[in-house]
Amino acid sequence: MGKIILTGDRPTGKLHLGHYIGSLRRRVELQEAGDYEKMFVFMADVQALTDNADNPEKIRQNIIEVALDYLSAGLNPEKCTLFIQSQITELAELTTYLMNLVSVSRVQRNPTVKTEVKMRGFEGESIPLGFFCYPVSQAADITLFKATTVPAGEDQEPMLEVTRELVRRFNQVYAPVLVEPNIMLPENATARRLPGTDGKEKMSKSLGNCIYLSDDADTVWQKVRSMYTDPEHINLNDPGHVEGNAVFTYLDAFSKDEDFAKFLPEYQNLDELKDHYRRGGLGDMKCKKFLNQILNEFLEPMRQRRHEFEQDIPEIYNILRKGTEQARETAAQTMSEVRSAMQINYFDDKELIQSQAERFRAK
């Protein structure tokens, strides 16, 4: 069996720099490399509804926003399959079967679930069951398409471990049908968990600390200008700290040596800039202006491509429809194997029908 990639996003809003650094950039690189037999990228609207059940319109409106972000970032529907999760009914079926193979306590121990529950303010018994079962739903997404590789941030590793456990359990109980996936972390270790502009948590729509891929230049500058730096770096000559400083974390993630020659020629590279900041004599605003130039140069081509795609929205939905149809073909094949392994393919099991007929004739 060939190598298969599966990855996706919850369509709860436009995508931001955290999405790009965490997985989107790598998806485009992998797509262009052509080292994988198939690549599936989906909008996880079912999972988005687990904590937005009373606001389906939010999800419906953001499907197109995420699709536009995908296309403007460089995902090509001729090279990867773009689809909508809820339109693959086999996912719901496989989720149900996998739920029987994992305990409540195992899901409760998942650190990613704990973090997400805390972020959303759920307490005790107020956690929606669908949200609590998120790891199982994610496992179904991955295993239904027999993904071997999942590009994601390090916060998703606990989810992948649940998936691997479920694969081993299913294959042991029934038959070796499902495939154990591996996570593919971002190459830039400092950007695996890109903080928000507040410097305190990872970039998150719900925390309002995002820079979106579709933000215009003025909006980016407003957000960079207010970005968290070093609270002890009050005066220009004060020694500064780059650790925990959001501006320098973003520079680690996005700056290149050639950016210095273009925008800040008095320094050759980021190491020199950091050394000066640590010594003192370098103001936060100068660093922020430099970061702003880098981010806007990086985002401008995406903005232009997004504007072009926005001119034909019906075609975007057509792309998603075609991708969903392709994904459904793969899903149907896997579920046929799953039902056969579980011996619940009653109408297709000619041997079962014949043996039962013989048994009752012999009465």
Contacts in CASP RR format, 6 or more apart in sequence:
PFRMAT RR
TARGET T0000
AUTHOR 0000-0000-0000
METHOD contacts of the structure
MODEL  1
MGKIILTGDRPTGKLHLGHYIGSLRRRVELQEAGDYEKMFVFMADVQALT
DNADNPEKIRQNIIEVALDYLSAGLNPEKCTLFIQSQITELAELTTYLMN
LVSVSRVQRNPTVKTEVKMRGFEGESIPLGFFCYPVSQAADITLFKATTV
PAGEDQEPMLEVTRELVRRFNQVYAPVLVEPNIMLPENATARRLPGTDGK
EKMSKSLGNCIYLSDDADTVWQKVRSMYTDPEHINLNDPGHVEGNAVFTY
LDAFSKDEDFAKFLPEYQNLDELKDHYRRGGLGDMKCKKFLNQILNEFLE
PMRQRRHEFEQDIPEIYNILRKGTEQARETAAQTMSEVRSAMQINYFDDK
ELIQSQAERFRAK
1 146 0 8 1.000
1 148 0 8 1.000
1 179 0 8 1.000
2 36 0 8 1.000
2 37 0 8 1.000
2 38 0 8 1.000
2 148 0 8 1.000
3 35 0 8 1.000
3 36 0 8 1.000
3 37 0 8 1.000
3 148 0 8 1.000
3 149 0 8 1.000
4 36 0 8 1.000
4 37 0 8 1.000
4 38 0 8 1.000
4 39 0 8 1.000
4 40 0 8 1.000
4 145 0 8 1.000
4 146 0 8 1.000
4 147 0 8 1.000
4 148 0 8 1.000
4 149 0 8 1.000
4 179 0 8 1.000
5 27 0 8 1.000
5 30 0 8 1.000
5 36 0 8 1.000
5 38 0 8 1.000
5 39 0 8 1.000
5 40 0 8 1.000
5 80 0 8 1.000
5 147 0 8 1.000
5 148 0 8 1.000
5 149 0 8 1.000
5 150 0 8 1.000
5 151 0 8 1.000
6 39 0 8 1.000
6 40 0 8 1.000
6 41 0 8 1.000
6 42 0 8 1.000
6 141 0 8 1.000
6 142 0 8 1.000
6 145 0 8 1.000
6 147 0 8 1.000
6 149 0 8 1.000
6 150 0 8 1.000
6 181 0 8 1.000
7 23 0 8 1.000
7 27 0 8 1.000
7 40 0 8 1.000
7 41 0 8 1.000
7 42 0 8 1.000
7 150 0 8 1.000
7 151 0 8 1.000
7 152 0 8 1.000
8 23 0 8 1.000
8 41 0 8 1.000
8 42 0 8 1.000
8 43 0 8 1.000
8 44 0 8 1.000
9 15 0 8 1.000
9 19 0 8 1.000
9 43 0 8 1.000
9 44 0 8 1.000
9 66 0 8 1.000
10 43 0 8 1.000
10 44 0 8 1.000
10 45 0 8 1.000
10 47 0 8 1.000
10 48 0 8 1.000
11 43 0 8 1.000
11 44 0 8 1.000
11 45 0 8 1.000
11 48 0 8 1.000
11 59 0 8 1.000
11 62 0 8 1.000
11 63 0 8 1.000
11 65 0 8 1.000
11 66 0 8 1.000
12 48 0 8 1.000
12 52 0 8 1.000
12 58 0 8 1.000
12 59 0 8 1.000
12 62 0 8 1.000
12 205 0 8 1.000
13 58 0 8 1.000
13 62 0 8 1.000
13 65 0 8 1.000
13 66 0 8 1.000
13 205 0 8 1.000
14 62 0 8 1.000
14 65 0 8 1.000
14 66 0 8 1.000
14 69 0 8 1.000
14 212 0 8 1.000
14 213 0 8 1.000
14 214 0 8 1.000
15 24 0 8 1.000
15 65 0 8 1.000
15 66 0 8 1.000
15 69 0 8 1.000
15 70 0 8 1.000
15 73 0 8 1.000
15 212 0 8 1.000
15 213 0 8 1.000
16 203 0 8 1.000
16 205 0 8 1.000
16 210 0 8 1.000
16 211 0 8 1.000
16 212 0 8 1.000
16 213 0 8 1.000
17 194 0 8 1.000
17 203 0 8 1.000
17 210 0 8 1.000
17 211 0 8 1.000
17 212 0 8 1.000
17 213 0 8 1.000
17 250 0 8 1.000
17 253 0 8 1.000
17 295 0 8 1.000
18 191 0 8 1.000
18 194 0 8 1.000
18 196 0 8 1.000
18 202 0 8 1.000
18 203 0 8 1.000
18 210 0 8 1.000
19 69 0 8 1.000
19 213 0 8 1.000
20 73 0 8 1.000
20 213 0 8 1.000
21 186 0 8 1.000
21 188 0 8 1.000
21 191 0 8 1.000
21 194 0 8 1.000
21 253 0 8 1.000
22 151 0 8 1.000
22 152 0 8 1.000
22 153 0 8 1.000
22 186 0 8 1.000
22 191 0 8 1.000
22 192 0 8 1.000
22 194 0 8 1.000
23 151 0 8 1.000
23 152 0 8 1.000
23 153 0 8 1.000
23 186 0 8 1.000
24 69 0 8 1.000
24 70 0 8 1.000
24 73 0 8 1.000
24 75 0 8 1.000
25 73 0 8 1.000
25 186 0 8 1.000
26 151 0 8 1.000
26 184 0 8 1.000
26 186 0 8 1.000
26 187 0 8 1.000
27 39 0 8 1.000
27 41 0 8 1.000
27 75 0 8 1.000
27 80 0 8 1.000
27 151 0 8 1.000
28 73 0 8 1.000
28 74 0 8 1.000
28 75 0 8 1.000
30 36 0 8 1.000
30 39 0 8 1.000
30 151 0 8 1.000
31 39 0 8 1.000
31 74 0 8 1.000
31 75 0 8 1.000
31 76 0 8 1.000
31 79 0 8 1.000
31 80 0 8 1.000
32 79 0 8 1.000
34 79 0 8 1.000
36 149 0 8 1.000
38 81 0 8 1.000
38 145 0 8 1.000
38 330 0 8 1.000
39 79 0 8 1.000
39 80 0 8 1.000
39 81 0 8 1.000
40 80 0 8 1.000
40 81 0 8 1.000
40 83 0 8 1.000
40 145 0 8 1.000
40 147 0 8 1.000
40 327 0 8 1.000
40 330 0 8 1.000
41 70 0 8 1.000
41 75 0 8 1.000
41 80 0 8 1.000
41 81 0 8 1.000
41 82 0 8 1.000
41 83 0 8 1.000
42 82 0 8 1.000
42 83 0 8 1.000
42 84 0 8 1.000
42 85 0 8 1.000
42 141 0 8 1.000
42 327 0 8 1.000
43 63 0 8 1.000
43 66 0 8 1.000
43 67 0 8 1.000
43 83 0 8 1.000
43 84 0 8 1.000
43 85 0 8 1.000
43 320 0 8 1.000
44 85 0 8 1.000
44 141 0 8 1.000
45 59 0 8 1.000
45 63 0 8 1.000
45 84 0 8 1.000
45 85 0 8 1.000
45 86 0 8 1.000
46 85 0 8 1.000
46 86 0 8 1.000
46 91 0 8 1.000
46 92 0 8 1.000
46 137 0 8 1.000
47 85 0 8 1.000
47 134 0 8 1.000
47 137 0 8 1.000
47 138 0 8 1.000
48 59 0 8 1.000
48 62 0 8 1.000
49 56 0 8 1.000
49 59 0 8 1.000
50 128 0 8 1.000
50 130 0 8 1.000
50 131 0 8 1.000
50 133 0 8 1.000
50 134 0 8 1.000
50 137 0 8 1.000
51 120 0 8 1.000
51 128 0 8 1.000
51 131 0 8 1.000
52 58 0 8 1.000
52 59 0 8 1.000
53 128 0 8 1.000
63 84 0 8 1.000
63 320 0 8 1.000
64 313 0 8 1.000
64 316 0 8 1.000
64 317 0 8 1.000
65 214 0 8 1.000
67 82 0 8 1.000
67 316 0 8 1.000
67 319 0 8 1.000
67 320 0 8 1.000
68 214 0 8 1.000
68 306 0 8 1.000
68 309 0 8 1.000
68 310 0 8 1.000
68 316 0 8 1.000
69 213 0 8 1.000
69 214 0 8 1.000
69 306 0 8 1.000
70 82 0 8 1.000
71 77 0 8 1.000
71 305 0 8 1.000
71 306 0 8 1.000
71 309 0 8 1.000
71 316 0 8 1.000
71 319 0 8 1.000
72 213 0 8 1.000
72 214 0 8 1.000
72 302 0 8 1.000
72 303 0 8 1.000
72 305 0 8 1.000
72 306 0 8 1.000
72 309 0 8 1.000
73 213 0 8 1.000
73 302 0 8 1.000
74 305 0 8 1.000
75 82 0 8 1.000
77 319 0 8 1.000
77 322 0 8 1.000
77 323 0 8 1.000
81 323 0 8 1.000
81 326 0 8 1.000
81 327 0 8 1.000
82 319 0 8 1.000
82 320 0 8 1.000
82 323 0 8 1.000
83 320 0 8 1.000
83 323 0 8 1.000
83 324 0 8 1.000
83 326 0 8 1.000
83 327 0 8 1.000
83 328 0 8 1.000
84 320 0 8 1.000
84 324 0 8 1.000
85 91 0 8 1.000
85 141 0 8 1.000
87 324 0 8 1.000
87 328 0 8 1.000
88 144 0 8 1.000
88 324 0 8 1.000
88 327 0 8 1.000
88 328 0 8 1.000
88 331 0 8 1.000
90 144 0 8 1.000
90 328 0 8 1.000
90 331 0 8 1.000
90 332 0 8 1.000
90 334 0 8 1.000
90 335 0 8 1.000
91 137 0 8 1.000
91 140 0 8 1.000
91 141 0 8 1.000
91 144 0 8 1.000
91 331 0 8 1.000
93 335 0 8 1.000
94 140 0 8 1.000
94 143 0 8 1.000
94 144 0 8 1.000
94 334 0 8 1.000
94 335 0 8 1.000
94 338 0 8 1.000
95 133 0 8 1.000
95 136 0 8 1.000
95 137 0 8 1.000
95 139 0 8 1.000
95 140 0 8 1.000
97 170 0 8 1.000
97 338 0 8 1.000
97 342 0 8 1.000
98 136 0 8 1.000
98 139 0 8 1.000
98 140 0 8 1.000
98 143 0 8 1.000
98 166 0 8 1.000
98 170 0 8 1.000
99 133 0 8 1.000
99 136 0 8 1.000
101 166 0 8 1.000
101 169 0 8 1.000
101 170 0 8 1.000
101 173 0 8 1.000
102 135 0 8 1.000
102 136 0 8 1.000
102 162 0 8 1.000
102 165 0 8 1.000
102 166 0 8 1.000
102 169 0 8 1.000
106 162 0 8 1.000
106 165 0 8 1.000
107 113 0 8 1.000
107 132 0 8 1.000
107 133 0 8 1.000
107 135 0 8 1.000
107 136 0 8 1.000
107 162 0 8 1.000
110 135 0 8 1.000
110 158 0 8 1.000
110 159 0 8 1.000
110 162 0 8 1.000
111 158 0 8 1.000
112 135 0 8 1.000
112 155 0 8 1.000
112 156 0 8 1.000
112 158 0 8 1.000
112 159 0 8 1.000
113 132 0 8 1.000
113 134 0 8 1.000
113 135 0 8 1.000
113 158 0 8 1.000
115 155 0 8 1.000
116 131 0 8 1.000
116 134 0 8 1.000
117 127 0 8 1.000
117 131 0 8 1.000
119 201 0 8 1.000
119 204 0 8 1.000
119 206 0 8 1.000
119 207 0 8 1.000
120 131 0 8 1.000
120 206 0 8 1.000
122 128 0 8 1.000
122 131 0 8 1.000
130 137 0 8 1.000
134 159 0 8 1.000
135 158 0 8 1.000
135 159 0 8 1.000
135 162 0 8 1.000
135 163 0 8 1.000
136 162 0 8 1.000
136 166 0 8 1.000
138 159 0 8 1.000
138 162 0 8 1.000
138 163 0 8 1.000
139 159 0 8 1.000
139 162 0 8 1.000
139 163 0 8 1.000
139 166 0 8 1.000
139 167 0 8 1.000
142 150 0 8 1.000
142 160 0 8 1.000
142 163 0 8 1.000
142 181 0 8 1.000
143 163 0 8 1.000
143 166 0 8 1.000
143 167 0 8 1.000
143 170 0 8 1.000
143 178 0 8 1.000
143 179 0 8 1.000
143 181 0 8 1.000
143 334 0 8 1.000
144 330 0 8 1.000
144 331 0 8 1.000
144 334 0 8 1.000
144 335 0 8 1.000
145 327 0 8 1.000
145 330 0 8 1.000
145 331 0 8 1.000
145 334 0 8 1.000
146 178 0 8 1.000
146 179 0 8 1.000
146 334 0 8 1.000
147 179 0 8 1.000
147 181 0 8 1.000
148 179 0 8 1.000
148 181 0 8 1.000
148 182 0 8 1.000
149 181 0 8 1.000
149 182 0 8 1.000
149 183 0 8 1.000
149 184 0 8 1.000
150 156 0 8 1.000
150 160 0 8 1.000
150 181 0 8 1.000
150 182 0 8 1.000
150 183 0 8 1.000
150 184 0 8 1.000
151 183 0 8 1.000
151 184 0 8 1.000
152 160 0 8 1.000
152 183 0 8 1.000
152 184 0 8 1.000
152 185 0 8 1.000
153 183 0 8 1.000
153 185 0 8 1.000
153 186 0 8 1.000
153 192 0 8 1.000
153 193 0 8 1.000
154 185 0 8 1.000
154 192 0 8 1.000
154 193 0 8 1.000
155 193 0 8 1.000
155 202 0 8 1.000
156 183 0 8 1.000
157 183 0 8 1.000
160 181 0 8 1.000
160 182 0 8 1.000
160 183 0 8 1.000
163 180 0 8 1.000
163 181 0 8 1.000
164 180 0 8 1.000
164 181 0 8 1.000
166 178 0 8 1.000
167 178 0 8 1.000
167 179 0 8 1.000
167 180 0 8 1.000
167 181 0 8 1.000
168 180 0 8 1.000
170 177 0 8 1.000
170 178 0 8 1.000
170 341 0 8 1.000
171 177 0 8 1.000
171 178 0 8 1.000
174 338 0 8 1.000
174 341 0 8 1.000
174 342 0 8 1.000
175 340 0 8 1.000
175 341 0 8 1.000
177 334 0 8 1.000
177 337 0 8 1.000
177 338 0 8 1.000
177 341 0 8 1.000
178 338 0 8 1.000
185 192 0 8 1.000
186 192 0 8 1.000
188 252 0 8 1.000
188 253 0 8 1.000
190 249 0 8 1.000
190 252 0 8 1.000
190 253 0 8 1.000
191 249 0 8 1.000
191 252 0 8 1.000
191 253 0 8 1.000
193 202 0 8 1.000
194 202 0 8 1.000
194 203 0 8 1.000
194 249 0 8 1.000
194 250 0 8 1.000
194 253 0 8 1.000
195 201 0 8 1.000
195 202 0 8 1.000
195 203 0 8 1.000
195 209 0 8 1.000
195 244 0 8 1.000
195 246 0 8 1.000
195 249 0 8 1.000
196 202 0 8 1.000
196 203 0 8 1.000
196 204 0 8 1.000
196 207 0 8 1.000
196 209 0 8 1.000
196 210 0 8 1.000
196 246 0 8 1.000
197 203 0 8 1.000
197 209 0 8 1.000
197 210 0 8 1.000
197 211 0 8 1.000
197 223 0 8 1.000
197 224 0 8 1.000
197 226 0 8 1.000
197 227 0 8 1.000
197 228 0 8 1.000
197 246 0 8 1.000
198 207 0 8 1.000
198 209 0 8 1.000
198 228 0 8 1.000
198 246 0 8 1.000
199 209 0 8 1.000
199 227 0 8 1.000
199 228 0 8 1.000
199 244 0 8 1.000
199 246 0 8 1.000
199 249 0 8 1.000
200 209 0 8 1.000
200 228 0 8 1.000
201 207 0 8 1.000
201 209 0 8 1.000
203 209 0 8 1.000
203 210 0 8 1.000
203 211 0 8 1.000
204 210 0 8 1.000
211 220 0 8 1.000
211 223 0 8 1.000
211 224 0 8 1.000
211 295 0 8 1.000
213 299 0 8 1.000
213 302 0 8 1.000
213 306 0 8 1.000
214 302 0 8 1.000
214 303 0 8 1.000
214 306 0 8 1.000
215 223 0 8 1.000
215 299 0 8 1.000
216 303 0 8 1.000
217 296 0 8 1.000
217 300 0 8 1.000
220 292 0 8 1.000
220 295 0 8 1.000
220 296 0 8 1.000
220 299 0 8 1.000
221 292 0 8 1.000
221 296 0 8 1.000
224 247 0 8 1.000
224 288 0 8 1.000
224 291 0 8 1.000
224 292 0 8 1.000
224 295 0 8 1.000
225 285 0 8 1.000
225 288 0 8 1.000
225 292 0 8 1.000
227 246 0 8 1.000
227 247 0 8 1.000
227 250 0 8 1.000
227 288 0 8 1.000
227 291 0 8 1.000
228 245 0 8 1.000
228 246 0 8 1.000
228 247 0 8 1.000
229 245 0 8 1.000
229 246 0 8 1.000
229 247 0 8 1.000
229 284 0 8 1.000
229 287 0 8 1.000
229 288 0 8 1.000
230 240 0 8 1.000
230 241 0 8 1.000
230 242 0 8 1.000
230 244 0 8 1.000
230 245 0 8 1.000
230 284 0 8 1.000
232 238 0 8 1.000
232 240 0 8 1.000
232 241 0 8 1.000
233 239 0 8 1.000
233 240 0 8 1.000
233 241 0 8 1.000
233 277 0 8 1.000
233 280 0 8 1.000
233 283 0 8 1.000
233 284 0 8 1.000
236 280 0 8 1.000
236 281 0 8 1.000
236 282 0 8 1.000
236 283 0 8 1.000
237 280 0 8 1.000
237 281 0 8 1.000
238 280 0 8 1.000
238 281 0 8 1.000
239 278 0 8 1.000
239 279 0 8 1.000
239 280 0 8 1.000
240 277 0 8 1.000
240 278 0 8 1.000
240 280 0 8 1.000
241 278 0 8 1.000
242 248 0 8 1.000
242 274 0 8 1.000
242 277 0 8 1.000
242 278 0 8 1.000
247 284 0 8 1.000
247 287 0 8 1.000
247 288 0 8 1.000
247 291 0 8 1.000
248 274 0 8 1.000
248 277 0 8 1.000
248 287 0 8 1.000
250 291 0 8 1.000
250 295 0 8 1.000
251 270 0 8 1.000
251 273 0 8 1.000
251 287 0 8 1.000
251 290 0 8 1.000
251 291 0 8 1.000
251 294 0 8 1.000
252 270 0 8 1.000
254 291 0 8 1.000
254 294 0 8 1.000
254 295 0 8 1.000
254 298 0 8 1.000
255 270 0 8 1.000
255 290 0 8 1.000
255 291 0 8 1.000
255 294 0 8 1.000
257 268 0 8 1.000
257 269 0 8 1.000
257 270 0 8 1.000
259 290 0 8 1.000
259 293 0 8 1.000
259 294 0 8 1.000
259 297 0 8 1.000
260 267 0 8 1.000
260 268 0 8 1.000
260 269 0 8 1.000
260 270 0 8 1.000
260 273 0 8 1.000
263 290 0 8 1.000
263 293 0 8 1.000
263 294 0 8 1.000
264 273 0 8 1.000
264 290 0 8 1.000
267 273 0 8 1.000
267 276 0 8 1.000
273 282 0 8 1.000
273 287 0 8 1.000
273 290 0 8 1.000
276 282 0 8 1.000
277 283 0 8 1.000
277 287 0 8 1.000
309 316 0 8 1.000
336 345 0 8 1.000
336 348 0 8 1.000
339 345 0 8 1.000
339 348 0 8 1.000
340 348 0 8 1.000
340 349 0 8 1.000
343 349 0 8 1.000
343 352 0 8 1.000
346 352 0 8 1.000
END
